[in-house]
Amino acid sequence: MAFTRVNGIVLHHQVLGQADGPALVFVNSLGSDLRIWQDVVPAFADRYRIVLYDKRGHGLSDAPPAPYTIDDHTDDLLALLDQLKVDRAAVVGLSVGGMIGQRIAVRAPERVRALVLCCTAAKIGTSESWAERIAAVEDGGIEPIADAVLQRWFTPLFRETRPDEVVGWRNMLVRTPDHGYAGTCAAIRDADLRPDAGRIAAPTLCVAGDQDGSTPADVVKGTADLIPGARFALIDGAGHIPCVEKPAVLSRLIGQHLEEAGLV
Ligand SMILES: O=C(O)CC1=CCC(=O)O1
């Protein structure tokens, strides 16, 4: 666990694995923090230098006043990599984390060796849907929307058979600062990365969950189709957070992609 000041805010991050291995960065989703990667990291810790962090407004990182932009989040990641002296990294991003991954691949292509875009898209939702969500959170906090979010995060099977874990991940969600959450909703609302998707040069794998209620498989596939050479993979029995629900399957897909990209 470490804390670093970048762009005027403190970011919480962890560096694990092999100090001299290729860098592998994981970027979390809306309402989550770096703990969502805990069951994926062990598959890579023997070969990679792994960087986990809480993006602004989330986890133990600072939550400056809303709103944020995807470029704010991207600036934070670039500054964090500078601080850690990581010149180039493979980037795995979940949902809004995948939007940050797409943006860094366009803005700083020399720093991205490979990209895994998990349950994400170049455009997520509509301005109206995000405006509604921001208004709801500004009005009553995250608690009243939490159960609806959890329904998109996890499949019915996961929710029925692993209720204590659902409670734990729900606790993570509702403990996100309201303005950190709403600020990142605004970043997603305002981001349309489709015009630049064709400029992504990093080898890219797009992964979808077959029961994802937030970025359905056809939406993820639509983004894969915009990125030159991108591959698409579908995980059966997964919602929006396969790093929690299907970590072994996701780890295998990430590992194969990184090998094909020549990282190890
Ligand atoms: O809360 C959701 O609907 C899931 C989600 C959308 C963007 C993100 O990062 O998570």
The ligand as an SDF file (V2000), in Angstrom:
LIG
                    3D

 10 10  0  0  0  0  0  0  0  0999 V2000
  -22.5910    1.0970  -12.5270 O   0  0  0  0  0  0  0  0  0  0  0  0
  -22.6630    0.5610  -13.6220 C   0  0  0  0  0  0  0  0  0  0  0  0
  -23.6640    0.5880  -14.3140 O   0  0  0  0  0  0  0  0  0  0  0  0
  -21.4620   -0.0980  -14.1780 C   0  0  0  0  0  0  0  0  0  0  0  0
  -20.4790    0.8210  -14.7500 C   0  0  0  0  0  0  0  0  0  0  0  0
  -20.6240    1.6670  -15.7880 C   0  0  0  0  0  0  0  0  0  0  0  0
  -19.3650    2.3580  -16.0220 C   0  0  0  0  0  0  0  0  0  0  0  0
  -18.5250    1.7540  -14.9880 C   0  0  0  0  0  0  0  0  0  0  0  0
  -17.3300    1.9600  -14.7770 O   0  0  0  0  0  0  0  0  0  0  0  0
  -19.2340    0.8640  -14.2680 O   0  0  0  0  0  0  0  0  0  0  0  0
  1  2  2  0
  2  3  1  0
  2  4  1  0
  4  5  1  0
  5  6  2  0
  5 10  1  0
  6  7  1  0
  7  8  1  0
  8  9  2  0
  8 10  1  0
M  END
$$$$
